[in-house]
């Protein structure tokens, strides 16, 4: 132990202790939206957050398959009854008319404050005459069957007005009295959990009880019937991805650690060396977690998953150190390697550093994690580890193995032109296919497996859930103002509906008008005496005598006394859910969502012209409506992110090149380092395209990391810029280091989490190719004695 | 949005209207049987007629009248186009029923109405002259002779019977003249039919 070492060791121990302290306080999350790009505007971000915590995240879509229609309906009813009795669920809808009575009762009771037709004009003699004449005419139509019995109480047809307006949406089909898919192969349920979207444990418990309730109901059927339950929804995705990540991170870490430990034991043949070798890795991982925890406040599980790659790279430094610490090595000899390793660490930092500026919070975390981890691992290796080596420490002598490798390198060198040719071929192929390489769908980045997305889409379309492509958002600091704004926008939208520009729209104000609007409507209702007088003249020409309309007069005078409808009045009706999903509260901010529906028929069938909507909204500028076209937004969003990723990657590569230029001070050497990297990148891209993979932003990031990580190997072959092949021991340590890195990244390629899979599948093969190309393009001597230049 | 009861009524009315597939005489048989009537009805591919309908409702002092056109097109499209008092187009095709009134359109899937779903079969059965299916929903009674017959349909389904008491369809030979629907609440409607184009 040298005197200089004591402070270093103390510093390191303090650091590790502090890290452990921070790590114990760190919050971990498995919310995969961290690997979705952040919404571009603050408004959209708020919207996304609200959707995440609001109603949408509490909805579960369920489908029952198998058996026959009667069995599915039976299970649907039994399951719904069971869930309605379960406190974990706020609402269970399966097509049974549980709310129909209360819905109609509510609409009918409050029709005069709900109906948009209620104005002072409508209750004048001529207004009443017109409205009643229309109701009488309606009796001639089959639709009149619905209104006939209510005519004495509702001669102006207010209930019909409301039903027409609320009936625009598509509803699920029915089969045997419950909701079913259009093709009739599934019974459908819509369930709302009490647990909010951020309460994953609560959501998981709810999903579990849904599944077990189904299992027990399905078991009651005659044996031989095999019913299957499909469950989807935001909560399912969140819960599933959490458990996937938790199990994946464990599994990946275990597998890659096992592979690396096996490799290390093979090389070191010493448990002491193994423990010492993993010391920098552990320090690095701790430092990474601490950096992310301090920088982001929360650490993502997937970022931890990348920890396995860090193991792969950080363990390299110890390998170099130990191999060079062989009995034949001197301290001076060992130190000669530091500049190369330092440069390698720095190029890696350039690559990972570019990620820190990414719009994906997950990638930014990964960048920070890797940089902190690598720096600390390298420093630990450089300043702590050498002092911890026991006297006479030696690992297996790898010289003979290295000599064999040298022969291998020469052999690879002889294949130089073949490899260069194949790399050129790959480059040509990539160029020829350059239009097909990229996946331009934002959905490609979705952390949700394609299969689960397909089930979700099928259930959603069967349930007639609105396509939330076009949405108008208004916000205010209280519910009343928000509803008033929604009403101002609704008036403009209704004009578009009447003009056939849009098919329809939803608004919380349709179910719960603002208090101001309700009072306005209420004040339009005449007092009983006036009303009787007006009715007498209004019905003079009609086959409906005023004397028969006394129930109407009673209802109107009751409506004049009734306090305005509140959200609490909606409890027990299906409107409660509608309002809760369209009127969202977040802290002091209220948001109303107004989704639009495309017209079903007419000149604009199936399409909405955004410019027409924007034009109409100009008249409601006071409400400051925000018009969102999700699809084009997400398209532009993706294009923006792709541009960002390309810029970041180019910046990362440029930083690597600049670093090399400064360090190597020779354009020729820089080129010699870069050439194998370019060849690996092209070959990997060609391989991915051939395998039918469309590249996403995450693959691009992977390519950047090939340059960052692979440069280490190219640098060793360039070592000192002379024409020598690396010495045998160096060759051996390089191969081991490469294998650990490839293992670290390669294991990720087998992950089921798309983000891990994309990066692992790119960097794993890329790192190996970088070594092979570096060996091939190095000016190796044909003679096997090191030090004799090849000519 | 339709109450099942009114749906049943509606479908019953449509079913009745669907029987306007009259055409050339199916032979002037001495004894006019349900079988012969069905056979005559089953031959037609399309038809057009005008209608005039009166509804006698307790709530009103006078009957409400409406008039317009009826069109049938094989295999399963039936249109009832009302021109007065207010324009309305009612189209039944396959499983879908749509009612367009002014700018408003209602769409209903018949199969969504469990107990009424059998009627779609009745209608098709009538169009196809499929007596067996028709008899599954109604008890059929044929009275009169070929020159002046009345086919009475009595709903078998109790829930249906709570709304519609009976349907009387009368005609002369292969010609439909009148459809009368008697409702359980005492209201009734009478539709008079005058054929336009002859069916193939």
Interface residues (C-beta under 8 A of the other chain):
Chain A: X134 X136 X137 X138 X139 X140 X141 X142 X143 X144 X145 X146 X148 X151 X152 X163 X164 X166 X167 X173 X174 X175 X176 X177 X498 X543 X544 X545 X548 X600 X601
Chain B: X1 X2 X3 X5 X6 X9 X10 X13 X53 X55 X57 X59 X60 X61 X62 X64 X65 X66 X82 X85 X86 X88 X90 X99 X101 X103 X104 X105 X106 X109 X111 X112 X113 X114 X187
